[in-house]
Amino acid sequence: MRIPGGRALRRLVLESIGWLLVAAGIAALVLPGPGLLMIFAGLVLLSQQYEWAERRLEPVRIAALKGAAEGVETWPRILASTLGALVIGGFGVLWLVRPAAPSWWPVPDSWWLIGGSWTGVTLVASCALALALIVYSYRRFHGKPAAVAALSRSEDGVLETE
């Protein structure tokens, strides 16, 4: 059974999610989060309807993968990224536990851990996603110069198959 207007509704939902991911990705370029990955995911959805989005898919994909490769080039980078993800997760747990405002808190208690439980949920989810991306990047790129070189060749227009 077909729902009247189902195709239009599907397009509306996918485009809305696509634009939301692009906007969140742009924000995550300066905030904690996988900005290029979110922009890429948004462009994948938008490319189903817009040619301009399809043209930007490959450059964003290459930039995201290069960032992933650079993030696991050295152990200090891996450790710093892992520590950063765990700190974000720790703040998320703090928001979920919601302890009382400390005595040194200079503003009204209502401003302590503003945002509520959903802030904690998103911080913990960001931590989990960041750790998963670190593991993925490590397995795909760490100690594999050929995989990193393939990204440069892809950027130069040489078709790479994996």
Buried (B, 14 or more C-beta within 10 A) or exposed (E): EEEEEEEEEEEEEBBEBBEEBBEBBBEBEEEBBBBBBBBBBBBBBBBEEBEEBBEBBBEBBBBBBBBBBEBBBEEEBBEEBBEBBEEBBEBBEBBBEEEEBEEEEEEEEEEEBEEEEEBBEBBBBBBBBBBEBBEEBBEBBBEBEEBBEBBEEBBEEEEEEE
